[in-house]
Amino acid sequence: MSKQSHTTSLPLGEARRGSILVGILGAAGYTGGELIRLLLNHPQAEIVFANSESNAGNLVSDVHEGLIGDTDLKFTNEMPFDQVDVVFFCFGHGKSREFLQNHKIPSNVKIIDLAQDFRVTPPQPSQGEGEGTQGVLPPIGGIERGSWVYGLPEINKKDIQQAQHLANPGCFATCIQLGLLPAAQMGIINEDVAVNGITGSTGAGQKPGATTHFSWRNNNLSTYKAFNHQHLHEICQSLNQVRPEKSSYITSPIGNQQAPLPLGGDGGGVCSIDFIPYRGDFARGIFVTEVVKTDKPLEEIVAYYKNFYHDAAFTHYSDKPIDLKQVVNTNKALVHVEKFGNKLLITSAIDNLLKGAVGQAVQNMNLMFGIDETAGLRLKASAF
């Protein structure tokens, strides 16, 4: 494979004809490194700049050592937005909002944000109330909050294709939603759902911490953020988006203040997603179990799941029980269901850095620019 020979930025004249010109902010972290790896091998994308203030001037491969021999791209502290078609925000949570408050990105440049800052749709003003209503958020960096599209292709593909600003889903959120969305649309989520999910250490980011240290994480298991994980807001938002009107409204056990209960006309009651996350002693991947109570026959549920994901590029229903190694290092999501009495057991699995982060972000980029949804994402699972 030929190397990309650019250093801090790529003059427009040197881009491959028809290439999508890409800028990356926060390029030195795990998601930044995975994104660079995907884009270096993408047939229709070209990296113009990879921004990292602390690594400016250093080779990308000095930080992301898995890229040695693949590129001589260097980090830069510059942000030439006028030279790109799309910019990826690979910031920590809360940093995207802060960045847009202090920087202007040209209106013709698409934005794909991997943080959680814009995933939940803001509340709308009540009828008859004007601008400035309490709870209605003002534009940030000239961008209306309502202009952000939630980037889960399995339910929002048409909106993603028209999007200028995209909020990429969270890793746990993606895996849990893909397990529960067909059940929600069937209207069979009418009681609290028990969800358990385990994630690899890369989900905590590149910055070292007490719970990511090898001697602590190895041969160990622990829970964190039980019942109040931040991804519950976006999970409930999507499940309510697809559920029948008369089925139960779905929320978190602590209440979803960012997605309040509907006012009237919702006679199905309320149920919650009771989510307990676990830290796993492996590097990457997410495996989730969800339990839904229903009297629907298994055959009907399986048929519905298969039909729901029939046209999905990367989400597949498996007739056999699934395992984590089937999806690690891919942009795939696998889903399986089985039934024990009136309890439906749903299992779902993804790679947290790919389908749970930058793989899905590239999938969304492909959709936003009208190219093959799978471009640059045909990856082999580790499998063994």
C-alpha positions as CSV (number, residue, x, y, z in Angstrom):
1,M,0.0,0.0,0.0
2,S,1.3,3.4,-0.9
3,K,1.9,5.9,1.9
4,Q,0.0,9.2,2.2
5,S,3.0,11.6,1.8
6,H,1.5,14.7,3.2
7,T,2.8,16.2,6.4
8,T,0.7,18.8,8.3
9,S,-1.9,19.4,5.6
10,L,-2.7,18.4,2.1
11,P,-3.0,21.1,-0.6
12,L,-6.3,20.8,-2.4
13,G,-4.5,20.2,-5.7
14,E,-2.9,17.0,-4.4
15,A,-6.1,15.3,-3.4
16,R,-7.3,12.3,-5.4
17,R,-10.0,13.3,-7.8
18,G,-13.4,12.9,-6.2
19,S,-12.0,12.4,-2.7
20,I,-13.8,13.5,0.4
21,L,-11.4,15.9,2.1
22,V,-11.3,15.3,5.8
23,G,-10.1,17.1,8.9
24,I,-9.7,15.5,12.3
25,L,-9.8,17.2,15.7
26,G,-8.6,15.4,18.7
27,A,-6.6,13.0,16.5
28,A,-4.2,11.6,19.1
29,G,-6.7,9.6,21.2
30,Y,-8.0,6.1,20.6
31,T,-10.9,7.2,18.4
32,G,-8.6,9.6,16.5
33,G,-6.1,6.8,15.8
34,E,-8.8,4.3,14.7
35,L,-10.3,7.0,12.4
36,I,-7.0,7.7,10.8
37,R,-6.5,3.9,10.3
38,L,-9.8,3.6,8.5
39,L,-9.4,6.8,6.4
40,L,-5.9,5.8,5.2
41,N,-7.5,2.8,3.6
42,H,-10.7,4.5,2.4
43,P,-11.0,4.5,-1.4
44,Q,-12.7,7.9,-1.5
45,A,-11.4,9.9,1.4
46,E,-8.2,11.9,2.0
47,I,-7.0,13.2,5.3
48,V,-6.1,16.9,5.0
49,F,-5.2,17.5,8.6
50,A,-5.0,15.6,11.9
51,N,-5.1,18.2,14.7
52,S,-3.4,17.6,18.1
53,E,-2.1,20.6,20.0
54,S,0.2,18.5,22.3
55,N,1.6,16.4,19.4
56,A,2.0,19.1,16.7
57,G,4.9,18.3,14.4
58,N,5.2,14.7,15.5
59,L,4.5,11.8,13.2
60,V,1.1,10.2,13.6
61,S,2.8,6.8,13.7
62,D,4.9,7.9,16.7
63,V,1.7,8.1,18.7
64,H,-0.4,5.5,16.8
65,E,2.3,3.0,16.4
66,G,0.1,0.5,14.6
67,L,0.4,2.9,11.6
68,I,4.2,2.6,11.2
69,G,4.9,2.1,7.5
70,D,1.4,3.2,6.5
71,T,1.7,7.0,6.5
72,D,4.1,9.8,7.1
73,L,1.3,12.1,8.1
74,K,2.2,14.5,10.9
75,F,0.0,16.1,13.6
76,T,-0.7,19.8,13.3
77,N,-1.9,22.5,15.5
78,E,-3.5,24.2,12.5
79,M,-7.2,23.9,11.5
80,P,-7.6,24.8,7.8
81,F,-11.4,24.3,7.7
82,D,-11.5,26.0,4.3
83,Q,-9.6,23.0,2.8
84,V,-12.0,20.3,3.9
85,D,-15.4,18.9,3.2
86,V,-16.0,17.3,6.6
87,V,-14.4,17.6,10.1
88,F,-14.6,14.9,12.7
89,F,-14.7,15.9,16.4
90,C,-12.8,13.2,18.4
91,F,-13.1,15.1,21.6
92,G,-14.0,14.1,25.1
93,H,-17.6,14.7,26.2
94,G,-18.4,18.3,26.6
95,K,-15.5,19.5,24.5
96,S,-17.4,19.8,21.2
97,R,-19.8,22.3,22.6
98,E,-16.9,24.3,24.1
99,F,-15.0,24.2,20.8
100,L,-18.0,25.5,18.8
101,Q,-18.5,28.3,21.2
102,N,-15.0,29.5,20.5
103,H,-14.4,28.6,16.8
104,K,-16.2,29.2,13.6
105,I,-16.5,26.4,11.1
106,P,-17.7,27.4,7.5
107,S,-21.3,26.5,6.9
108,N,-20.5,24.3,3.9
109,V,-18.3,22.0,6.0
110,K,-20.1,19.0,7.5
111,I,-19.4,18.1,11.1
112,I,-19.4,14.6,12.6
113,D,-19.2,14.8,16.4
114,L,-18.2,11.6,18.3
115,A,-18.9,13.1,21.7
116,Q,-22.3,13.1,23.4
117,D,-22.9,16.8,23.3
118,F,-25.6,16.9,20.6
119,R,-27.1,13.4,20.7
120,V,-30.3,14.2,22.5
121,T,-32.8,16.4,20.8
122,P,-33.5,19.6,22.8
123,P,-37.0,20.3,24.1
124,Q,-39.3,22.3,21.9
125,P,-41.1,25.5,23.1
126,S,-44.7,25.1,24.2
127,Q,-47.4,26.3,21.8
128,G,-47.7,30.0,21.9
129,E,-44.4,30.6,23.5
130,G,-41.8,32.6,21.7
131,E,-38.0,32.6,21.5
132,G,-36.1,32.5,24.8
133,T,-38.5,30.0,26.3
134,Q,-36.9,28.3,29.3
135,G,-35.5,24.9,28.2
136,V,-34.9,25.9,24.6
137,L,-31.2,26.1,23.9
138,P,-29.7,28.9,21.8
139,P,-27.5,28.2,18.8
140,I,-23.9,27.1,19.5
141,G,-21.3,28.5,17.1
142,G,-24.1,29.6,14.8
143,I,-25.5,26.0,14.6
144,E,-29.1,25.4,15.7
145,R,-29.4,22.6,18.2
146,G,-32.2,21.1,16.2
147,S,-30.0,20.8,13.1
148,W,-28.0,17.9,14.6
149,V,-29.0,14.5,13.3
150,Y,-28.6,11.4,15.5
151,G,-26.4,9.1,13.4
152,L,-27.9,5.6,13.9
153,P,-28.3,4.5,10.2
154,E,-30.6,1.6,11.2
155,I,-33.4,4.1,11.9
156,N,-32.3,7.5,10.6
157,K,-30.6,6.7,7.3
158,K,-32.7,9.2,5.2
159,D,-32.0,12.0,7.7
160,I,-28.3,11.2,7.8
161,Q,-28.1,11.4,4.0
162,Q,-29.3,15.0,4.2
163,A,-27.4,16.0,7.4
164,Q,-24.9,18.8,7.7
165,H,-24.2,18.2,11.4
166,L,-24.2,14.7,12.8
167,A,-24.1,13.4,16.4
168,N,-22.5,10.0,16.3
169,P,-24.1,7.6,18.8
170,G,-22.3,6.3,21.9
171,C,-20.8,2.8,22.1
172,F,-23.1,1.3,24.7
173,A,-26.0,3.2,23.3
174,T,-25.4,1.7,19.8
175,C,-25.2,-1.9,21.1
176,I,-28.2,-1.7,23.4
177,Q,-30.4,0.1,20.9
178,L,-29.6,-2.4,18.1
179,G,-30.7,-5.2,20.5
180,L,-34.0,-3.4,21.6
181,L,-35.2,-1.4,18.6
182,P,-37.1,-4.2,16.9
183,A,-38.8,-5.1,20.2
184,A,-39.7,-1.5,20.8
185,Q,-41.2,-1.2,17.3
186,M,-43.2,-4.4,17.9
187,G,-44.7,-2.7,21.0
188,I,-43.6,-5.5,23.4
189,I,-41.5,-3.3,25.7
190,N,-44.2,-2.6,28.3
191,E,-42.3,-3.6,31.5
192,D,-38.9,-2.6,32.9
193,V,-36.1,-4.0,30.8
194,A,-33.1,-5.6,32.5
195,V,-29.9,-4.8,30.6
196,N,-26.3,-5.9,31.4
197,G,-23.4,-4.9,29.2
198,I,-19.6,-5.4,29.4
199,T,-17.1,-3.2,27.6
200,G,-13.4,-3.3,26.9
201,S,-10.9,-1.0,28.5
202,T,-10.6,1.2,25.4
203,G,-14.1,2.5,26.1
204,A,-12.5,4.5,28.9
205,G,-10.3,6.4,26.5
206,Q,-6.5,6.7,26.2
207,K,-5.9,8.7,29.4
208,P,-4.7,6.3,32.1
209,G,-6.8,5.9,35.2
210,A,-7.1,3.7,38.2
211,T,-9.6,1.3,36.6
212,T,-7.6,1.0,33.3
213,H,-4.3,0.1,34.8
214,F,-3.3,-3.4,33.7
215,S,-2.7,-4.8,37.1
216,W,-6.2,-3.7,38.2
217,R,-8.1,-4.6,35.1
218,N,-6.5,-7.9,34.3
219,N,-8.5,-10.9,35.7
220,N,-11.0,-8.5,37.2
221,L,-14.6,-7.4,36.8
222,S,-16.5,-4.5,38.2
223,T,-19.7,-2.4,37.7
224,Y,-19.9,1.3,37.2
225,K,-22.6,4.0,36.7
226,A,-25.3,1.4,37.5
227,F,-28.8,2.7,36.5
228,N,-27.5,6.1,35.5
229,H,-25.1,5.7,32.6
230,Q,-25.1,8.8,30.4
231,H,-26.1,6.8,27.3
232,L,-29.5,6.1,28.7
233,H,-30.8,9.4,27.4
234,E,-30.1,8.7,23.8
235,I,-31.2,5.0,24.1
236,C,-34.6,6.0,25.4
237,Q,-34.9,8.7,22.8
238,S,-34.5,6.2,19.9
239,L,-36.7,3.5,21.5
240,N,-39.5,6.1,21.9
241,Q,-38.9,7.2,18.3
242,V,-39.9,3.8,16.9
243,R,-42.4,2.5,19.5
244,P,-46.2,2.4,18.8
245,E,-48.1,5.3,20.3
246,K,-50.1,3.1,22.7
247,S,-47.1,1.2,24.1
248,S,-45.3,2.2,27.2
249,Y,-43.1,5.3,27.2
250,I,-39.5,4.2,27.9
251,T,-37.2,6.1,30.2
252,S,-34.3,5.6,32.6
253,P,-34.9,4.6,36.3
254,I,-33.6,8.0,37.4
255,G,-35.8,9.9,34.9
256,N,-34.7,11.3,31.6
257,Q,-34.7,15.1,32.1
258,Q,-33.4,15.7,28.6
259,A,-36.2,13.8,27.0
260,P,-39.3,14.5,29.2
261,L,-42.5,12.4,29.3
262,P,-44.9,13.3,26.5
263,L,-47.8,15.5,27.4
264,G,-51.1,13.6,27.0
265,G,-52.2,11.0,24.4
266,D,-49.8,8.4,25.8
267,G,-51.9,5.8,27.6
268,G,-49.4,2.9,27.6
269,G,-47.8,3.7,30.9
270,V,-44.1,4.1,31.6
271,C,-41.3,1.5,31.9
272,S,-37.5,1.9,32.4
273,I,-34.2,0.6,31.0
274,D,-32.4,-0.8,34.0
275,F,-28.8,-0.8,32.7
276,I,-25.8,-2.1,34.7
277,P,-22.5,-1.6,32.8
278,Y,-19.4,-3.8,33.5
279,R,-15.7,-3.2,33.0
280,G,-14.2,-6.2,31.2
281,D,-10.6,-7.4,31.3
282,F,-10.2,-7.1,27.6
283,A,-9.3,-4.2,25.3
284,R,-12.2,-3.8,22.9
285,G,-15.7,-4.9,22.2
286,I,-19.1,-4.7,23.9
287,F,-21.5,-7.6,24.7
288,V,-25.0,-6.9,26.0
289,T,-27.9,-9.0,27.3
290,E,-31.4,-7.5,27.5
291,V,-34.4,-9.3,29.0
292,V,-38.0,-8.3,27.8
293,K,-41.1,-9.9,29.2
294,T,-43.6,-10.9,26.4
295,D,-46.1,-13.6,25.4
296,K,-45.4,-13.2,21.7
297,P,-44.2,-16.4,20.1
298,L,-40.5,-16.6,19.4
299,E,-41.0,-17.4,15.7
300,E,-42.9,-14.1,15.3
301,I,-40.2,-12.1,17.1
302,V,-37.3,-13.7,15.1
303,A,-39.1,-12.9,11.8
304,Y,-39.6,-9.3,12.9
305,Y,-35.9,-8.9,13.9
306,K,-34.8,-10.3,10.6
307,N,-37.1,-8.0,8.6
308,F,-36.1,-5.0,10.7
309,Y,-32.4,-5.5,9.8
310,H,-33.0,-6.9,6.3
311,D,-31.5,-3.8,4.6
312,A,-29.0,-2.8,7.3
313,A,-25.5,-2.7,5.9
314,F,-23.7,-3.8,9.0
315,T,-26.3,-5.1,11.5
316,H,-27.2,-8.7,11.2
317,Y,-29.5,-11.1,12.9
318,S,-27.8,-14.4,13.8
319,D,-29.8,-17.7,14.1
320,K,-27.0,-19.0,16.4
321,P,-25.8,-17.6,19.7
322,I,-23.2,-14.8,19.2
323,D,-19.9,-14.1,20.8
324,L,-17.6,-11.0,21.0
325,K,-14.9,-12.2,18.7
326,Q,-17.3,-12.3,15.8
327,V,-17.5,-8.5,15.8
328,V,-14.1,-7.2,17.2
329,N,-12.2,-5.2,14.6
330,T,-15.3,-4.8,12.4
331,N,-18.1,-2.4,11.9
332,K,-20.7,-5.2,12.3
333,A,-23.3,-5.5,15.0
334,L,-24.8,-9.0,15.6
335,V,-28.1,-9.6,17.3
336,H,-29.7,-12.9,18.6
337,V,-32.9,-13.7,20.5
338,E,-34.1,-16.7,22.4
339,K,-37.1,-17.3,24.7
340,F,-37.5,-18.9,28.1
341,G,-41.1,-18.9,29.2
342,N,-42.4,-15.3,28.9
343,K,-38.8,-13.9,29.0
344,L,-37.2,-12.9,25.8
345,L,-33.4,-12.9,26.0
346,I,-31.7,-10.6,23.5
347,T,-28.0,-10.5,23.0
348,S,-26.1,-7.9,20.9
349,A,-22.4,-7.3,20.3
350,I,-20.2,-4.7,18.6
351,D,-16.7,-3.4,18.6
352,N,-16.8,-0.3,20.8
353,L,-14.2,1.6,18.7
354,L,-15.7,0.8,15.3
355,K,-19.5,0.3,15.2
356,G,-19.6,2.0,18.6
357,A,-17.5,5.0,17.5
358,V,-15.4,5.7,14.4
359,G,-16.6,2.9,12.2
360,Q,-20.1,4.1,12.5
361,A,-18.8,7.7,12.0
362,V,-17.2,6.7,8.6
363,Q,-20.4,4.8,7.7
364,N,-22.3,8.1,8.4
365,M,-19.8,10.1,6.4
366,N,-20.4,7.7,3.4
367,L,-24.1,8.3,3.7
368,M,-23.7,12.1,4.0
369,F,-21.7,12.2,0.8
370,G,-23.8,9.8,-1.2
371,I,-21.2,7.1,-1.7
372,D,-21.3,3.4,-0.9
373,E,-22.3,3.0,2.7
374,T,-19.7,0.2,3.2
375,A,-16.7,2.0,1.6
376,G,-13.6,1.6,3.7
377,L,-15.4,-0.6,6.2
378,R,-15.1,-4.2,4.9
379,L,-13.0,-5.4,7.8
380,K,-12.3,-9.0,9.0
381,A,-13.2,-10.0,12.6
382,S,-10.4,-11.1,14.8
383,A,-12.4,-14.4,15.3
384,F,-9.6,-16.2,17.1
